[in-house]
Amino acid sequence: MRLLVFQHIAIEHPGIFRDFLKQDGIRWDAVELDEGQPIPDLRAYDALWVMGGPMDVWDVEDNPWLISEKRAIRQWVRDLKRPFLGICLGHQLLADSVGGTCGPQRPPEVGIMEVSLTEEGKRDPVFARQPHTAMALQWHGVRVAQPPEDAVVLASSPACRVQAMRVGDRAWSAQYHVELEDNTITAWGCVPEYAAALEKTHGTGALQRMADEAKPLMPTFKECARRLYQDFMKAASEMAVAS
């Protein structure tokens, strides 16, 4: 299997998923879109992951490469019909690219908050082994306001209805972060946009408080990531065989 990853800032990479990919001997190529790296021929890849980033889906004037990225996502999901996984901004880009809409998240979700699977999520091949209700890291001021017509909502939170979704039968995405490593929160705190959102929501010293809150939860975060990775890769492999 060959995996393509779209990144929008160097610090938001596949995180702990990199360890799983290495263990499985899976080759993956990252395209740093914010640095002007070109999107390769999509047909050379078996799965596409789209990671997070500090920009919003509508920031096309400041980030014109978002236009070609959305076009590539639409081609991947609608034309090639190959396995897709989007995280945070990648979740929003999936919706925006294939017929859904995004809007401001009011209030922003920044912190460690509860997320619950829907009944559909409990039966989904990729999300079914996630906890029915669990704490998750949120760091977003944009939400999926209207999912695409063929989307199924897999997880929700009190403040954000579309925390995870499946579009068709081969594209999955999550608004919350499942790729966490031990140093993720402190590393992201160095990004000005992320630090500003955190302090605006929770006040001075919020970064250290969130890192302290996350520390005892890390074993659960990592286990959830492992299960999501395994189940996505299993589904992707079965699709490759079927096609």
Secondary structure as UniProt FT lines:
FT   STRAND          2..7
FT   TURN            10..11
FT   TURN            15..16
FT   HELIX           17..24
FT   STRAND          27..32
FT   HELIX           33..35
FT   HELIX           42..44
FT   STRAND          47..50
FT   TURN            57..58
FT   TURN            60..62
FT   HELIX           65..74
FT   HELIX           75..80
FT   STRAND          84..87
FT   HELIX           89..97
FT   TURN            98..99
FT   STRAND          101..117
FT   HELIX           119..123
FT   TURN            125..129
FT   STRAND          133..146
FT   TURN            149..150
FT   STRAND          151..156
FT   STRAND          164..167
FT   TURN            168..170
FT   STRAND          171..174
FT   TURN            182..183
FT   HELIX           184..188
FT   TURN            189..190
FT   HELIX           192..202
FT   TURN            204..205
FT   HELIX           206..214
FT   HELIX           215..217
FT   HELIX           218..242
//
